[in-house]
Amino acid sequence: VYKRQSLPAKFMEITVSTILITGANRGLGLEFTRQYLADGWRVLAASRQPGDELSSLAAQHDSLSLHALDVSDHAQIDGLAAELRNQPLDVLLNNAGFFGTPGFADGGVEAQSFGNSDFDDWARVYRVNVMGPMKMAEAFVEQVAASEQRKIVTLTSMLGSMGLNNIGGLYAYRSSKAAVNAVMHSMGIDLRKRGILAAAVHPGWARTGMGGPQAELDSETAVRGVRQVIANLNEDSLGHVTAYSGEALPY
């Protein structure tokens, strides 16, 4: 007579990966939220103010939680880190970004041309794009270290590459992305000894509110590519800026 055997409890446990996404309210951040939820992840979606689409997703998914966060406000970052102090984070995704005022799709190229520098706005760009990812990493490093995957990823841009810059301009945004590439390079070196993989990934020029309607990629394709890069991160990835296609970009 066949007797059904119960599996040991350790084999019955289902490990659910967890990701914290900044700037999750719209654009690529919202698409990251959708795709990770669809793949069964627990998603902690942080944004300054959740919009209708993000709120609707939260109403449909118990595995999605919403958190108020402005990454330019370091006190808010510390507060969220304290709130989530017991939550391991497989991936910390620094998606929140700021092009400057006006935005890229609204005349930002001309606004950031030589002779038009708004240095107060430039400082705001740096506060979000460079200091934000660094502060997030320092605030949440223990939660990342306590996870299975242990990854910190910051979205960058090919516009931060000096090797690819042959048209000039875009001083504030370019310099912020070049700076965050340097930040993530050093972070990859410093955190490797803790088993944490820290890297910068370029999502391509995607059709979002920031990228504008003329961009080359739809957000679904850009996010799928970045997610594949994140899934494949290993120690050989450190020291590189990787595009959504898997291609290494020059600094």
C-alpha positions in Angstrom: 0.0 0.0 0.0 1.4 3.4 -1.0 1.8 5.7 1.9 2.1 9.4 1.2 5.0 11.0 2.9 5.1 14.6 4.1 8.0 16.7 2.9 10.2 18.2 5.7 9.2 21.7 6.6 12.4 23.2 5.1 11.4 21.9 1.7 7.9 23.4 1.9 9.1 26.9 2.7 8.7 29.3 -0.3 11.3 32.0 -0.3 9.8 35.3 -1.5 12.3 37.8 -2.8 11.8 41.4 -1.8 12.7 44.6 -3.6 12.6 48.3 -2.5 12.0 50.6 -5.5 12.3 54.4 -5.2 10.4 56.6 -7.6 7.8 53.9 -8.0 4.9 56.2 -8.7 5.4 56.5 -12.5 7.5 55.8 -15.5 10.1 53.0 -15.2 9.5 52.8 -11.4 5.9 51.9 -11.9 6.8 49.4 -14.6 9.4 47.8 -12.3 6.7 47.5 -9.7 4.3 45.8 -12.2 6.8 43.3 -13.5 8.3 42.3 -10.1 4.8 41.8 -8.7 3.9 39.6 -11.8 6.9 37.4 -11.0 5.8 36.9 -7.4 8.2 39.3 -5.6 7.3 41.3 -2.6 7.6 45.0 -3.6 8.1 47.9 -1.4 7.2 50.9 -3.6 8.5 54.2 -2.4 7.5 57.6 -3.9 6.8 61.1 -2.9 3.1 60.6 -3.4 1.4 57.5 -4.9 -0.8 58.1 -7.9 -3.9 56.3 -9.0 -2.1 53.5 -10.9 0.2 52.6 -8.0 -2.6 52.8 -5.5 -4.7 50.6 -7.7 -1.9 48.0 -7.9 -1.7 48.1 -4.1 -5.4 47.4 -3.8 -5.0 44.3 -6.0 -1.8 42.9 -4.5 -1.1 42.0 -0.8 2.6 41.7 -1.7 2.8 45.4 -2.6 3.2 48.0 0.1 3.4 51.8 -0.4 5.9 54.1 1.4 6.1 57.8 1.3 9.7 58.9 0.4 11.4 61.9 -1.1 15.0 60.7 -1.7 16.2 64.3 -1.4 15.1 64.3 2.2 17.6 62.4 4.3 15.5 62.4 7.4 12.7 60.6 5.4 15.2 58.0 4.2 16.4 57.4 7.8 12.8 57.1 8.9 11.9 54.5 6.3 15.1 52.6 7.1 14.0 52.5 10.8 10.5 51.4 9.8 11.9 48.5 7.7 14.8 47.6 9.9 13.7 44.0 10.2 12.9 43.5 6.5 15.7 41.9 4.4 16.0 43.5 0.9 17.2 41.3 -1.9 17.4 44.3 -4.2 17.6 48.0 -3.4 16.7 49.7 -6.7 17.5 53.4 -6.8 15.2 54.3 -9.6 14.2 57.8 -8.6 15.8 60.5 -10.7 15.5 64.1 -11.6 16.5 65.6 -15.0 16.2 69.2 -13.9 13.7 72.0 -14.6 12.4 72.1 -17.3 12.4 68.3 -18.0 14.1 66.7 -21.0 10.8 66.5 -23.0 9.9 70.1 -22.2 13.0 72.0 -23.4 15.5 70.8 -20.9 18.2 70.4 -23.5 18.3 74.1 -24.2 18.0 74.9 -20.5 21.1 73.0 -19.8 23.2 74.4 -22.6 26.4 76.4 -22.0 25.6 79.9 -20.6 22.2 78.9 -19.2 23.2 77.2 -16.0 20.8 77.3 -13.1 23.1 76.3 -10.3 20.3 76.0 -7.7 18.6 73.5 -10.0 21.9 71.8 -10.7 22.2 71.3 -6.9 18.7 69.7 -6.8 19.7 67.3 -9.6 22.7 66.2 -7.6 20.7 65.9 -4.4 18.4 63.4 -6.1 20.6 61.6 -8.6 23.9 61.3 -6.6 23.3 61.9 -2.9 20.0 60.1 -3.0 21.4 56.7 -4.1 24.4 57.0 -1.7 22.1 57.9 1.3 19.7 55.0 0.4 22.6 52.6 0.3 24.1 53.7 3.6 20.7 53.7 5.3 19.6 50.2 4.0 22.9 48.3 3.8 22.0 46.1 6.8 18.7 45.1 5.3 20.4 44.3 2.0 23.2 42.3 3.8 20.5 40.2 5.6 18.9 39.1 2.3 19.7 36.2 0.0 20.6 38.1 -3.2 22.2 41.2 -1.6 22.1 43.7 -4.5 22.1 47.5 -4.7 21.4 48.9 -8.2 21.2 52.5 -9.3 19.7 53.5 -12.7 22.1 55.7 -14.6 22.2 57.0 -18.1 24.5 56.7 -21.1 24.5 60.5 -21.0 26.8 60.1 -18.0 29.5 58.5 -20.2 32.3 60.8 -21.2 33.4 58.3 -23.8 30.0 58.5 -25.6 29.6 62.3 -25.3 30.3 63.8 -28.6 27.6 66.6 -28.7 28.2 68.4 -25.3 25.5 70.2 -23.3 23.2 68.8 -20.6 25.7 69.8 -18.0 23.6 69.2 -14.9 22.1 65.8 -15.8 25.3 64.5 -17.5 27.5 65.4 -14.6 25.1 63.9 -12.1 25.1 60.5 -13.9 28.8 60.5 -14.3 29.1 61.2 -10.6 26.7 58.4 -9.6 28.6 56.0 -11.8 31.7 56.9 -9.7 29.7 56.4 -6.5 28.5 52.9 -7.6 32.0 51.9 -8.7 33.4 52.7 -5.3 30.4 51.1 -3.6 30.9 47.9 -5.6 34.5 47.7 -4.3 33.7 48.6 -0.7 30.7 46.3 -0.3 32.1 43.3 -2.1 33.6 42.1 1.1 30.1 41.9 2.6 28.9 39.8 -0.3 26.8 42.8 -1.6 26.8 43.5 -5.4 26.5 47.2 -6.1 26.3 48.4 -9.7 24.9 51.1 -12.1 22.6 50.0 -14.9 21.5 52.1 -18.0 17.9 51.4 -18.9 18.1 52.9 -22.4 16.2 55.9 -23.7 12.6 54.9 -22.7 9.3 56.5 -23.5 8.4 57.9 -20.1 7.5 61.3 -18.7 11.2 62.0 -18.4 12.3 60.4 -21.7 9.5 61.9 -23.8 7.4 60.4 -26.6 10.3 60.2 -29.1 12.4 57.8 -27.1 13.6 54.6 -28.6 12.2 52.0 -26.2 8.9 51.3 -24.5 9.1 51.1 -20.8 8.2 47.3 -20.7 11.3 46.5 -22.9 13.6 48.7 -20.9 12.5 47.3 -17.6 12.7 43.7 -18.8 16.3 44.3 -19.9 17.3 45.9 -16.6 15.7 43.1 -14.6 17.7 40.6 -16.6 20.9 42.5 -15.9 20.0 42.6 -12.2 19.3 38.9 -12.2 22.7 38.2 -13.8 24.8 40.5 -11.6 27.9 38.8 -10.2 31.4 39.9 -9.1 32.5 40.2 -12.8 29.8 42.9 -13.2 31.4 45.2 -10.7 33.3 48.1 -12.1 31.1 48.3 -15.2 28.1 50.4 -16.2 25.8 47.9 -17.9 23.1 48.8 -20.4 19.6 47.1 -20.4 20.9 45.0 -23.3 23.7 43.6 -21.3 26.3 45.6 -23.1 29.1 47.3 -21.0 29.2 51.0 -21.6 32.3 53.1 -21.4 32.7 55.6 -18.6 
